Amino acid sequence: MKLIKFNEMLSSKEELDVMDEIKSRLVYLMDDGLKVDSTKSEYHDTVFLITTGKQKKWIEIKDYIIPLFIFLDKNYKLNYVIRENKPYHIIIDHHRGYTWGDKKFHKDDLLDDNIHDDTTIPTLQFRILNKK
């Protein structure tokens, strides 16, 4: 059993491993302008930002994004924010910033494909606290 401190965040190596995994799973979309970025936050987690570049629709990217999040959810603790008394893990943001965005989703909404196919996805933002 691995003990994790309450505020332990991803190490630099773990962050690079996550970035490599994201990029390897989204390489086809990256060829079409998708970008991936990350930054450490003040809340002891790492914020990852996937920018589609061409304002993709959910139906165009979900076959790549859902398997990625299945992997991430299995291997990492996705952090969340509470808004309106609900936890949100994934943000679709039209402002391209590290905010808690326009549309908020629980990870299960994404994993169960409960996002409307015609939803425009300029950016997807999510936070990883640490490795499970």
N, CA, C and O atoms as CSV, one atom per row, in Angstrom:
chain,resi,resn,atom,element,x,y,z
A,1,MET,N,N,0.845,-1.174,0.000
A,1,MET,CA,C,0.000,0.000,0.000
A,1,MET,C,C,0.891,1.237,0.000
A,1,MET,O,O,1.819,1.343,0.802
A,2,LYS,N,N,0.606,2.162,-0.895
A,2,LYS,CA,C,1.363,3.403,-0.978
A,2,LYS,C,C,0.608,4.479,-0.221
A,2,LYS,O,O,-0.567,4.724,-0.495
A,3,LEU,N,N,1.265,5.119,0.721
A,3,LEU,CA,C,0.655,6.212,1.459
A,3,LEU,C,C,0.941,7.516,0.730
A,3,LEU,O,O,2.078,7.797,0.350
A,4,ILE,N,N,-0.102,8.302,0.544
A,4,ILE,CA,C,0.035,9.578,-0.149
A,4,ILE,C,C,-0.328,10.683,0.820
A,4,ILE,O,O,-1.375,10.637,1.466
A,5,LYS,N,N,0.533,11.668,0.917
A,5,LYS,CA,C,0.230,12.807,1.757
A,5,LYS,C,C,-0.994,13.515,1.195
A,5,LYS,O,O,-1.271,13.459,-0.004
A,6,PHE,N,N,-1.717,14.180,2.082
A,6,PHE,CA,C,-2.925,14.880,1.681
A,6,PHE,C,C,-2.677,15.866,0.545
A,6,PHE,O,O,-3.468,15.942,-0.395
A,7,ASN,N,N,-1.590,16.615,0.627
A,7,ASN,CA,C,-1.348,17.647,-0.381
A,7,ASN,C,C,-0.265,17.252,-1.387
A,7,ASN,O,O,0.306,18.119,-2.049
A,8,GLU,N,N,0.018,15.976,-1.507
A,8,GLU,CA,C,1.031,15.532,-2.456
A,8,GLU,C,C,0.498,15.659,-3.877
A,8,GLU,O,O,-0.579,15.154,-4.194
A,9,MET,N,N,1.249,16.326,-4.715
A,9,MET,CA,C,0.835,16.501,-6.101
A,9,MET,C,C,1.746,15.678,-7.009
A,9,MET,O,O,2.703,15.055,-6.549
A,10,LEU,N,N,1.441,15.686,-8.271
A,10,LEU,CA,C,2.268,14.965,-9.227
A,10,LEU,C,C,3.696,15.486,-9.192
A,10,LEU,O,O,3.924,16.693,-9.117
A,11,SER,N,N,4.641,14.583,-9.247
A,11,SER,CA,C,6.033,14.998,-9.389
A,11,SER,C,C,6.235,15.491,-10.823
A,11,SER,O,O,5.377,15.288,-11.681
A,12,SER,N,N,7.343,16.121,-11.070
A,12,SER,CA,C,7.637,16.594,-12.430
A,12,SER,C,C,7.685,15.430,-13.409
A,12,SER,O,O,7.201,15.545,-14.535
A,13,LYS,N,N,8.266,14.304,-12.986
A,13,LYS,CA,C,8.327,13.119,-13.845
A,13,LYS,C,C,6.930,12.570,-14.116
A,13,LYS,O,O,6.618,12.198,-15.247
A,14,GLU,N,N,6.079,12.518,-13.074
A,14,GLU,CA,C,4.711,12.029,-13.258
A,14,GLU,C,C,3.923,12.954,-14.183
A,14,GLU,O,O,3.130,12.491,-15.003
A,15,GLU,N,N,4.143,14.252,-14.049
A,15,GLU,CA,C,3.477,15.201,-14.932
A,15,GLU,C,C,3.899,14.971,-16.382
A,15,GLU,O,O,3.059,14.993,-17.282
A,16,LEU,N,N,5.187,14.753,-16.610
A,16,LEU,CA,C,5.673,14.448,-17.961
A,16,LEU,C,C,5.083,13.141,-18.473
A,16,LEU,O,O,4.735,13.036,-19.649
A,17,ASP,N,N,4.969,12.147,-17.602
A,17,ASP,CA,C,4.360,10.864,-17.993
A,17,ASP,C,C,2.909,11.057,-18.420
A,17,ASP,O,O,2.464,10.475,-19.409
A,18,VAL,N,N,2.171,11.877,-17.669
A,18,VAL,CA,C,0.774,12.158,-18.034
A,18,VAL,C,C,0.729,12.878,-19.377
A,18,VAL,O,O,-0.078,12.535,-20.241
A,19,MET,N,N,1.587,13.869,-19.551
A,19,MET,CA,C,1.618,14.609,-20.826
A,19,MET,C,C,1.927,13.673,-21.989
A,19,MET,O,O,1.295,13.763,-23.042
A,20,ASP,N,N,2.895,12.778,-21.806
A,20,ASP,CA,C,3.233,11.815,-22.857
A,20,ASP,C,C,2.043,10.919,-23.177
A,20,ASP,O,O,1.760,10.645,-24.343
A,21,GLU,N,N,1.354,10.467,-22.147
A,21,GLU,CA,C,0.179,9.607,-22.352
A,21,GLU,C,C,-0.922,10.356,-23.102
A,21,GLU,O,O,-1.511,9.825,-24.043
A,22,ILE,N,N,-1.195,11.579,-22.685
A,22,ILE,CA,C,-2.221,12.386,-23.353
A,22,ILE,C,C,-1.847,12.584,-24.817
A,22,ILE,O,O,-2.673,12.376,-25.706
A,23,LYS,N,N,-0.612,12.985,-25.065
A,23,LYS,CA,C,-0.187,13.259,-26.439
A,23,LYS,C,C,-0.192,12.000,-27.296
A,23,LYS,O,O,-0.552,12.059,-28.471
A,24,SER,N,N,0.199,10.868,-26.731
A,24,SER,CA,C,0.199,9.637,-27.526
A,24,SER,C,C,-1.227,9.212,-27.876
A,24,SER,O,O,-1.459,8.656,-28.949
A,25,ARG,N,N,-2.175,9.466,-26.988
A,25,ARG,CA,C,-3.567,9.091,-27.254
A,25,ARG,C,C,-4.285,10.092,-28.162
A,25,ARG,O,O,-5.293,9.756,-28.783
A,26,LEU,N,N,-3.774,11.302,-28.236
A,26,LEU,CA,C,-4.430,12.352,-29.020
A,26,LEU,C,C,-3.605,12.795,-30.225
A,26,LEU,O,O,-3.857,13.858,-30.791
A,27,VAL,N,N,-2.622,11.987,-30.618
A,27,VAL,CA,C,-1.700,12.371,-31.686
A,27,VAL,C,C,-2.437,12.710,-32.986
A,27,VAL,O,O,-2.057,13.653,-33.680
A,28,TYR,N,N,-3.472,11.962,-33.318
A,28,TYR,CA,C,-4.229,12.241,-34.545
A,28,TYR,C,C,-4.854,13.633,-34.473
A,28,TYR,O,O,-4.826,14.379,-35.452
A,29,LEU,N,N,-5.414,13.982,-33.322
A,29,LEU,CA,C,-6.029,15.300,-33.163
A,29,LEU,C,C,-4.967,16.401,-33.115
A,29,LEU,O,O,-5.219,17.527,-33.542
A,30,MET,N,N,-3.785,16.077,-32.597
A,30,MET,CA,C,-2.705,17.058,-32.550
A,30,MET,C,C,-2.231,17.410,-33.959
A,30,MET,O,O,-1.805,18.537,-34.214
A,31,ASP,N,N,-2.306,16.453,-34.858
A,31,ASP,CA,C,-1.957,16.723,-36.257
A,31,ASP,C,C,-2.914,17.726,-36.879
A,31,ASP,O,O,-2.595,18.368,-37.880
A,32,ASP,N,N,-4.116,17.858,-36.265
A,32,ASP,CA,C,-5.133,18.773,-36.765
A,32,ASP,C,C,-5.215,20.051,-35.923
A,32,ASP,O,O,-6.207,20.776,-35.999
A,33,GLY,N,N,-4.179,20.333,-35.119
A,33,GLY,CA,C,-4.116,21.591,-34.394
A,33,GLY,C,C,-4.376,21.530,-32.898
A,33,GLY,O,O,-4.237,22.550,-32.222
A,34,LEU,N,N,-4.746,20.385,-32.356
A,34,LEU,CA,C,-4.987,20.274,-30.925
A,34,LEU,C,C,-3.682,20.485,-30.164
A,34,LEU,O,O,-2.623,20.029,-30.596
A,35,LYS,N,N,-3.764,21.185,-29.017
A,35,LYS,CA,C,-2.593,21.433,-28.185
A,35,LYS,C,C,-2.887,21.007,-26.756
A,35,LYS,O,O,-4.028,21.056,-26.297
A,36,VAL,N,N,-1.830,20.584,-26.059
A,36,VAL,CA,C,-1.946,20.156,-24.672
A,36,VAL,C,C,-0.952,20.957,-23.852
A,36,VAL,O,O,0.208,21.109,-24.236
A,37,ASP,N,N,-1.416,21.470,-22.712
A,37,ASP,CA,C,-0.562,22.255,-21.839
A,37,ASP,C,C,-0.868,21.872,-20.397
A,37,ASP,O,O,-1.932,21.328,-20.101
A,38,SER,N,N,0.073,22.159,-19.505
A,38,SER,CA,C,-0.166,21.902,-18.085
A,38,SER,C,C,0.540,22.954,-17.252
A,38,SER,O,O,1.505,23.578,-17.692
A,39,THR,N,N,0.041,23.137,-16.049
A,39,THR,CA,C,0.653,24.047,-15.099
A,39,THR,C,C,0.317,23.578,-13.691
A,39,THR,O,O,-0.756,23.023,-13.453
A,40,LYS,N,N,1.236,23.801,-12.763
A,40,LYS,CA,C,0.966,23.514,-11.359
A,40,LYS,C,C,0.051,24.608,-10.831
A,40,LYS,O,O,0.215,25.780,-11.170
A,41,SER,N,N,-0.910,24.225,-10.003
A,41,SER,CA,C,-1.815,25.227,-9.450
A,41,SER,C,C,-1.497,25.481,-7.985
A,41,SER,O,O,-0.721,24.756,-7.362
A,42,GLU,N,N,-2.103,26.505,-7.463
A,42,GLU,CA,C,-1.927,26.833,-6.044
A,42,GLU,C,C,-2.698,25.880,-5.139
A,42,GLU,O,O,-2.567,25.951,-3.918
A,43,TYR,N,N,-3.502,24.988,-5.720
A,43,TYR,CA,C,-4.334,24.067,-4.948
A,43,TYR,C,C,-3.729,22.672,-4.852
A,43,TYR,O,O,-4.448,21.703,-4.609
A,44,HIS,N,N,-2.426,22.560,-5.038
A,44,HIS,CA,C,-1.706,21.288,-4.908
A,44,HIS,C,C,-2.148,20.266,-5.951
A,44,HIS,O,O,-2.200,19.068,-5.672
A,45,ASP,N,N,-2.462,20.736,-7.137
A,45,ASP,CA,C,-2.763,19.827,-8.238
A,45,ASP,C,C,-2.144,20.372,-9.513
A,45,ASP,O,O,-1.558,21.454,-9.516
A,46,THR,N,N,-2.278,19.617,-10.597
A,46,THR,CA,C,-1.775,20.035,-11.896
A,46,THR,C,C,-2.961,20.232,-12.821
A,46,THR,O,O,-3.801,19.343,-12.959
A,47,VAL,N,N,-3.032,21.385,-13.449
A,47,VAL,CA,C,-4.112,21.703,-14.375
A,47,VAL,C,C,-3.654,21.345,-15.780
A,47,VAL,O,O,-2.596,21.786,-16.231
A,48,PHE,N,N,-4.461,20.539,-16.471
A,48,PHE,CA,C,-4.182,20.188,-17.860
A,48,PHE,C,C,-5.225,20.864,-18.738
A,48,PHE,O,O,-6.415,20.877,-18.422
A,49,LEU,N,N,-4.760,21.418,-19.834
A,49,LEU,CA,C,-5.625,22.144,-20.753
A,49,LEU,C,C,-5.427,21.576,-22.153
A,49,LEU,O,O,-4.322,21.599,-22.695
A,50,ILE,N,N,-6.512,21.068,-22.728
A,50,ILE,CA,C,-6.503,20.565,-24.098
A,50,ILE,C,C,-7.254,21.581,-24.946
A,50,ILE,O,O,-8.448,21.804,-24.744
A,51,THR,N,N,-6.562,22.192,-25.886
A,51,THR,CA,C,-7.156,23.202,-26.760
A,51,THR,C,C,-7.317,22.602,-28.147
A,51,THR,O,O,-6.344,22.142,-28.745
A,52,THR,N,N,-8.542,22.606,-28.661
A,52,THR,CA,C,-8.797,21.954,-29.943
A,52,THR,C,C,-8.344,22.796,-31.133
A,52,THR,O,O,-8.105,22.254,-32.212
A,53,GLY,N,N,-8.226,24.087,-30.956
A,53,GLY,CA,C,-7.719,24.935,-32.027
A,53,GLY,C,C,-8.758,25.324,-33.052
A,53,GLY,O,O,-8.837,26.486,-33.450
A,54,LYS,N,N,-9.556,24.364,-33.483
A,54,LYS,CA,C,-10.534,24.662,-34.533
A,54,LYS,C,C,-11.961,24.507,-34.030
A,54,LYS,O,O,-12.874,24.246,-34.813
A,55,GLN,N,N,-12.157,24.668,-32.710
A,55,GLN,CA,C,-13.506,24.600,-32.134
A,55,GLN,C,C,-14.239,23.330,-32.565
A,55,GLN,O,O,-15.300,23.389,-33.186
A,56,LYS,N,N,-13.661,22.203,-32.229
A,56,LYS,CA,C,-14.241,20.902,-32.589
A,56,LYS,C,C,-15.554,20.661,-31.860
A,56,LYS,O,O,-15.791,21.198,-30.778
A,57,LYS,N,N,-16.383,19.860,-32.460
A,57,LYS,CA,C,-17.612,19.380,-31.824
A,57,LYS,C,C,-17.264,18.113,-31.040
A,57,LYS,O,O,-16.328,17.391,-31.386
A,58,TRP,N,N,-18.024,17.858,-29.990
A,58,TRP,CA,C,-17.800,16.683,-29.158
A,58,TRP,C,C,-17.787,15.406,-29.990
A,58,TRP,O,O,-16.957,14.528,-29.753
A,59,ILE,N,N,-18.681,15.289,-30.949
A,59,ILE,CA,C,-18.765,14.081,-31.773
A,59,ILE,C,C,-17.467,13.825,-32.541
A,59,ILE,O,O,-17.153,12.679,-32.861
A,60,GLU,N,N,-16.708,14.890,-32.838
A,60,GLU,CA,C,-15.461,14.757,-33.595
A,60,GLU,C,C,-14.287,14.272,-32.750
A,60,GLU,O,O,-13.319,13.734,-33.289
A,61,ILE,N,N,-14.360,14.454,-31.437
A,61,ILE,CA,C,-13.202,14.127,-30.601
A,61,ILE,C,C,-13.483,13.081,-29.525
A,61,ILE,O,O,-12.550,12.581,-28.896
A,62,LYS,N,N,-14.737,12.748,-29.308
A,62,LYS,CA,C,-15.065,11.885,-28.169
A,62,LYS,C,C,-14.450,10.488,-28.260
A,62,LYS,O,O,-14.157,9.886,-27.227
A,63,ASP,N,N,-14.250,9.963,-29.456
A,63,ASP,CA,C,-13.646,8.629,-29.589
A,63,ASP,C,C,-12.181,8.607,-29.138
A,63,ASP,O,O,-11.614,7.534,-28.929
A,64,TYR,N,N,-11.576,9.771,-28.989
A,64,TYR,CA,C,-10.202,9.884,-28.480
A,64,TYR,C,C,-10.190,10.306,-27.007
A,64,TYR,O,O,-9.381,9.821,-26.215
A,65,ILE,N,N,-11.100,11.216,-26.660
A,65,ILE,CA,C,-11.121,11.786,-25.313
A,65,ILE,C,C,-11.654,10.787,-24.282
A,65,ILE,O,O,-11.097,10.685,-23.189
A,66,ILE,N,N,-12.702,10.061,-24.601
A,66,ILE,CA,C,-13.282,9.113,-23.627
A,66,ILE,C,C,-12.268,8.044,-23.219
A,66,ILE,O,O,-12.101,7.822,-22.019
A,67,PRO,N,N,-11.578,7.366,-24.149
A,67,PRO,CA,C,-10.570,6.389,-23.712
A,67,PRO,C,C,-9.440,7.021,-22.886
A,67,PRO,O,O,-8.916,6.396,-21.965
A,68,LEU,N,N,-9.072,8.261,-23.221
A,68,LEU,CA,C,-8.055,8.958,-22.438
A,68,LEU,C,C,-8.525,9.119,-20.995
A,68,LEU,O,O,-7.767,8.851,-20.063
A,69,PHE,N,N,-9.764,9.555,-20.808
A,69,PHE,CA,C,-10.267,9.769,-19.457
A,69,PHE,C,C,-10.526,8.466,-18.715
A,69,PHE,O,O,-10.461,8.441,-17.486
A,70,ILE,N,N,-10.814,7.403,-19.418
A,70,ILE,CA,C,-10.910,6.092,-18.763
A,70,ILE,C,C,-9.550,5.741,-18.162
A,70,ILE,O,O,-9.458,5.313,-17.011
A,71,PHE,N,N,-8.501,5.929,-18.953
A,71,PHE,CA,C,-7.136,5.686,-18.465
A,71,PHE,C,C,-6.799,6.599,-17.285
A,71,PHE,O,O,-6.314,6.131,-16.255
A,72,LEU,N,N,-7.057,7.899,-17.435
A,72,LEU,CA,C,-6.720,8.848,-16.374
A,72,LEU,C,C,-7.470,8.542,-15.088
A,72,LEU,O,O,-6.890,8.581,-14.002
A,73,ASP,N,N,-8.761,8.236,-15.205
A,73,ASP,CA,C,-9.576,7.956,-14.022
A,73,ASP,C,C,-9.107,6.683,-13.310
A,73,ASP,O,O,-9.198,6.581,-12.087
A,74,LYS,N,N,-8.615,5.733,-14.069
A,74,LYS,CA,C,-8.135,4.472,-13.492
A,74,LYS,C,C,-6.798,4.654,-12.772
A,74,LYS,O,O,-6.539,3.983,-11.773
A,75,ASN,N,N,-5.954,5.547,-13.267
A,75,ASN,CA,C,-4.585,5.663,-12.773
A,75,ASN,C,C,-4.269,6.897,-11.929
A,75,ASN,O,O,-3.254,6.934,-11.234
A,76,TYR,N,N,-5.142,7.908,-11.993
A,76,TYR,CA,C,-4.868,9.162,-11.304
A,76,TYR,C,C,-6.114,9.654,-10.575
A,76,TYR,O,O,-7.244,9.333,-10.941
A,77,LYS,N,N,-5.870,10.436,-9.540
A,77,LYS,CA,C,-6.981,11.043,-8.826
A,77,LYS,C,C,-7.295,12.378,-9.486
A,77,LYS,O,O,-6.519,13.329,-9.396
A,78,LEU,N,N,-8.444,12.430,-10.151
A,78,LEU,CA,C,-8.871,13.670,-10.784
A,78,LEU,C,C,-9.430,14.586,-9.701
A,78,LEU,O,O,-10.320,14.199,-8.945
A,79,ASN,N,N,-8.906,15.786,-9.636
A,79,ASN,CA,C,-9.384,16.742,-8.659
A,79,ASN,C,C,-10.675,17.371,-9.175
A,79,ASN,O,O,-10.998,17.248,-10.357
A,80,TYR,N,N,-11.395,18.027,-8.316
A,80,TYR,CA,C,-12.665,18.619,-8.709
A,80,TYR,C,C,-12.899,19.893,-7.927
A,80,TYR,O,O,-12.205,20.190,-6.956
A,81,VAL,N,N,-13.886,20.629,-8.372
A,81,VAL,CA,C,-14.319,21.831,-7.684
A,81,VAL,C,C,-15.808,21.661,-7.398
A,81,VAL,O,O,-16.527,21.029,-8.172
A,82,ILE,N,N,-16.256,22.218,-6.305
A,82,ILE,CA,C,-17.677,22.172,-5.962
A,82,ILE,C,C,-18.315,23.489,-6.409
A,82,ILE,O,O,-17.886,24.567,-5.997
A,83,ARG,N,N,-19.312,23.391,-7.230
A,83,ARG,CA,C,-20.111,24.540,-7.658
A,83,ARG,C,C,-21.577,24.114,-7.591
A,83,ARG,O,O,-21.926,23.005,-7.995
A,84,GLU,N,N,-22.416,24.986,-7.089
A,84,GLU,CA,C,-23.837,24.680,-6.923
A,84,GLU,C,C,-24.024,23.337,-6.196
A,84,GLU,O,O,-24.915,22.561,-6.538
A,85,ASN,N,N,-23.187,23.076,-5.203
A,85,ASN,CA,C,-23.238,21.852,-4.386
A,85,ASN,C,C,-23.001,20.569,-5.163
A,85,ASN,O,O,-23.439,19.502,-4.731
A,86,LYS,N,N,-22.319,20.646,-6.299
A,86,LYS,CA,C,-22.009,19.463,-7.104
A,86,LYS,C,C,-20.517,19.447,-7.425
A,86,LYS,O,O,-19.912,20.503,-7.609
A,87,PRO,N,N,-19.911,18.242,-7.493
A,87,PRO,CA,C,-18.502,18.174,-7.892
A,87,PRO,C,C,-18.356,18.169,-9.417
A,87,PRO,O,O,-19.091,17.480,-10.123
A,88,TYR,N,N,-17.401,18.943,-9.899
A,88,TYR,CA,C,-17.122,18.984,-11.330
A,88,TYR,C,C,-15.650,18.665,-11.560
A,88,TYR,O,O,-14.779,19.186,-10.863
A,89,HIS,N,N,-15.374,17.803,-12.544
A,89,HIS,CA,C,-14.011,17.388,-12.856
A,89,HIS,C,C,-13.505,17.963,-14.169
A,89,HIS,O,O,-12.308,18.209,-14.319
A,90,ILE,N,N,-14.400,18.180,-15.115
A,90,ILE,CA,C,-14.013,18.597,-16.465
A,90,ILE,C,C,-14.748,19.889,-16.798
A,90,ILE,O,O,-15.945,20.025,-16.544
A,91,ILE,N,N,-14.014,20.824,-17.365
A,91,ILE,CA,C,-14.572,22.113,-17.741
A,91,ILE,C,C,-14.385,22.308,-19.236
A,91,ILE,O,O,-13.308,22.063,-19.779
A,92,ILE,N,N,-15.440,22.749,-19.888
A,92,ILE,CA,C,-15.331,23.191,-21.284
A,92,ILE,C,C,-15.344,24.709,-21.220
A,92,ILE,O,O,-16.331,25.319,-20.808
A,93,ASP,N,N,-14.245,25.304,-21.631
A,93,ASP,CA,C,-14.049,26.733,-21.441
A,93,ASP,C,C,-13.916,27.423,-22.785
A,93,ASP,O,O,-13.144,26.992,-23.640
A,94,HIS,N,N,-14.669,28.492,-22.967
A,94,HIS,CA,C,-14.602,29.265,-24.206
A,94,HIS,C,C,-13.634,30.444,-24.092
A,94,HIS,O,O,-13.462,31.201,-25.047
A,95,HIS,N,N,-13.005,30.600,-22.932
A,95,HIS,CA,C,-12.115,31.738,-22.719
A,95,HIS,C,C,-10.647,31.357,-22.766
A,95,HIS,O,O,-9.778,32.222,-22.645
A,96,ARG,N,N,-10.357,30.072,-22.940
A,96,ARG,CA,C,-8.983,29.580,-23.061
A,96,ARG,C,C,-8.107,29.966,-21.864
A,96,ARG,O,O,-6.945,30.338,-22.030
A,97,GLY,N,N,-8.664,29.876,-20.689
A,97,GLY,CA,C,-7.903,30.237,-19.500
A,97,GLY,C,C,-8.036,29.178,-18.431
A,97,GLY,O,O,-8.807,28.228,-18.566
A,98,TYR,N,N,-7.281,29.350,-17.377
A,98,TYR,CA,C,-7.331,28.397,-16.277
A,98,TYR,C,C,-8.387,28.844,-15.274
A,98,TYR,O,O,-8.075,29.115,-14.114
A,99,THR,N,N,-9.623,28.920,-15.717
A,99,THR,CA,C,-10.750,29.262,-14.858
A,99,THR,C,C,-11.602,28.021,-14.724
A,99,THR,O,O,-11.264,26.972,-15.271
A,100,TRP,N,N,-12.711,28.128,-13.998
A,100,TRP,CA,C,-13.599,26.965,-13.918
A,100,TRP,C,C,-14.712,27.058,-14.942
A,100,TRP,O,O,-15.735,26.389,-14.788
A,101,GLY,N,N,-14.554,27.851,-15.967
A,101,GLY,CA,C,-15.216,27.770,-17.244
A,101,GLY,C,C,-16.705,27.901,-17.372
A,101,GLY,O,O,-17.432,28.147,-16.410
A,102,ASP,N,N,-17.128,27.725,-18.600
A,102,ASP,CA,C,-18.509,27.911,-19.013
A,102,ASP,C,C,-19.378,26.702,-18.723
A,102,ASP,O,O,-20.472,26.841,-18.176
A,103,LYS,N,N,-18.908,25.527,-19.081
A,103,LYS,CA,C,-19.686,24.301,-18.903
A,103,LYS,C,C,-18.890,23.352,-18.028
A,103,LYS,O,O,-17.719,23.077,-18.292
A,104,LYS,N,N,-19.533,22.860,-16.992
A,104,LYS,CA,C,-18.855,22.007,-16.029
A,104,LYS,C,C,-19.472,20.614,-16.074
A,104,LYS,O,O,-20.688,20.469,-16.201
A,105,PHE,N,N,-18.629,19.596,-15.970
A,105,PHE,CA,C,-19.107,18.224,-16.034
A,105,PHE,C,C,-18.450,17.372,-14.956
A,105,PHE,O,O,-17.270,17.531,-14.645
A,106,HIS,N,N,-19.225,16.486,-14.407
A,106,HIS,CA,C,-18.669,15.442,-13.553
A,106,HIS,C,C,-17.970,14.465,-14.488
A,106,HIS,O,O,-18.385,14.304,-15.636
A,107,LYS,N,N,-16.921,13.815,-14.015
A,107,LYS,CA,C,-16.182,12.888,-14.890
A,107,LYS,C,C,-17.080,11.803,-15.467
A,107,LYS,O,O,-16.843,11.344,-16.584
A,108,ASP,N,N,-18.106,11.383,-14.731
A,108,ASP,CA,C,-19.002,10.340,-15.233
A,108,ASP,C,C,-19.805,10.801,-16.449
A,108,ASP,O,O,-20.161,9.985,-17.299
A,109,ASP,N,N,-20.096,12.116,-16.540
A,109,ASP,CA,C,-20.779,12.643,-17.729
A,109,ASP,C,C,-19.947,12.378,-18.967
A,109,ASP,O,O,-20.470,11.986,-20.010
A,110,LEU,N,N,-18.649,12.595,-18.845
A,110,LEU,CA,C,-17.749,12.363,-19.974
A,110,LEU,C,C,-17.574,10.867,-20.218
A,110,LEU,O,O,-17.684,10.404,-21.353
A,111,LEU,N,N,-17.303,10.115,-19.159
A,111,LEU,CA,C,-17.060,8.677,-19.308
A,111,LEU,C,C,-18.277,7.944,-19.864
A,111,LEU,O,O,-18.133,6.974,-20.608
A,112,ASP,N,N,-19.476,8.407,-19.505
A,112,ASP,CA,C,-20.715,7.779,-19.990
A,112,ASP,C,C,-21.234,8.426,-21.272
A,112,ASP,O,O,-22.329,8.104,-21.732
A,113,ASP,N,N,-20.452,9.335,-21.846
A,113,ASP,CA,C,-20.807,10.042,-23.080
A,113,ASP,C,C,-22.152,10.759,-22.944
A,113,ASP,O,O,-23.019,10.643,-23.809
A,114,ASN,N,N,-22.308,11.493,-21.857
A,114,ASN,CA,C,-23.530,12.271,-21.624
A,114,ASN,C,C,-23.366,13.736,-22.011
A,114,ASN,O,O,-24.064,14.604,-21.486
A,115,ILE,N,N,-22.454,14.005,-22.918
A,115,ILE,CA,C,-22.263,15.349,-23.461
A,115,ILE,C,C,-22.898,15.334,-24.849
A,115,ILE,O,O,-22.674,14.410,-25.631
A,116,HIS,N,N,-23.683,16.352,-25.148
A,116,HIS,CA,C,-24.350,16.410,-26.456
A,116,HIS,C,C,-23.320,16.429,-27.582
A,116,HIS,O,O,-22.313,17.132,-27.506
A,117,ASP,N,N,-23.586,15.652,-28.623
A,117,ASP,CA,C,-22.666,15.532,-29.755
A,117,ASP,C,C,-22.349,16.866,-30.419
A,117,ASP,O,O,-21.253,17.035,-30.954
A,118,ASP,N,N,-23.279,17.815,-30.397
A,118,ASP,CA,C,-23.062,19.093,-31.082
A,118,ASP,C,C,-22.434,20.156,-30.172
A,118,ASP,O,O,-22.328,21.317,-30.567
A,119,THR,N,N,-22.016,19.773,-28.960
A,119,THR,CA,C,-21.354,20.713,-28.055
A,119,THR,C,C,-19.991,21.105,-28.628
A,119,THR,O,O,-19.172,20.242,-28.945
A,120,THR,N,N,-19.761,22.396,-28.757
A,120,THR,CA,C,-18.476,22.895,-29.237
A,120,THR,C,C,-17.462,22.803,-28.104
A,120,THR,O,O,-17.752,23.182,-26.970
A,121,ILE,N,N,-16.271,22.299,-28.419
A,121,ILE,CA,C,-15.218,22.088,-27.425
A,121,ILE,C,C,-13.991,22.921,-27.810
A,121,ILE,O,O,-13.099,22.408,-28.487
A,122,PRO,N,N,-13.924,24.194,-27.396
A,122,PRO,CA,C,-12.702,24.953,-27.665
A,122,PRO,C,C,-11.563,24.493,-26.765
A,122,PRO,O,O,-10.431,24.337,-27.222
A,123,THR,N,N,-11.861,24.275,-25.482
A,123,THR,CA,C,-10.861,23.757,-24.549
A,123,THR,C,C,-11.513,22.807,-23.555
A,123,THR,O,O,-12.673,22.974,-23.178
A,124,LEU,N,N,-10.748,21.818,-23.144
A,124,LEU,CA,C,-11.130,20.929,-22.048
A,124,LEU,C,C,-10.092,21.136,-20.952
A,124,LEU,O,O,-8.890,21.041,-21.199
A,125,GLN,N,N,-10.551,21.411,-19.773
A,125,GLN,CA,C,-9.648,21.600,-18.648
A,125,GLN,C,C,-9.966,20.566,-17.581
A,125,GLN,O,O,-11.132,20.317,-17.275
A,126,PHE,N,N,-8.932,19.970,-17.020
A,126,PHE,CA,C,-9.115,19.031,-15.916
A,126,PHE,C,C,-7.895,19.109,-15.020
A,126,PHE,O,O,-6.842,19.599,-15.426
A,127,ARG,N,N,-8.047,18.622,-13.797
A,127,ARG,CA,C,-6.998,18.711,-12.798
A,127,ARG,C,C,-6.682,17.317,-12.268
A,127,ARG,O,O,-7.578,16.512,-12.011
A,128,ILE,N,N,-5.395,17.054,-12.114
A,128,ILE,CA,C,-4.964,15.796,-11.512
A,128,ILE,C,C,-4.264,16.120,-10.211
A,128,ILE,O,O,-3.343,16.935,-10.164
A,129,LEU,N,N,-4.719,15.466,-9.153
A,129,LEU,CA,C,-4.129,15.680,-7.838
A,129,LEU,C,C,-2.861,14.834,-7.686
A,129,LEU,O,O,-1.787,15.358,-7.388
A,130,ASN,N,N,-2.996,13.529,-7.894
A,130,ASN,CA,C,-1.843,12.643,-7.767
A,130,ASN,C,C,-2.160,11.287,-8.373
A,130,ASN,O,O,-3.273,11.034,-8.834
A,131,LYS,N,N,-1.159,10.427,-8.359
A,131,LYS,CA,C,-1.308,9.066,-8.885
A,131,LYS,C,C,-2.026,8.217,-7.855
A,131,LYS,O,O,-1.804,8.363,-6.653
A,132,LYS,N,N,-2.888,7.330,-8.330
A,132,LYS,CA,C,-3.612,6.438,-7.401
A,132,LYS,C,C,-2.696,5.370,-6.863
A,132,LYS,O,O,-3.125,4.531,-6.071
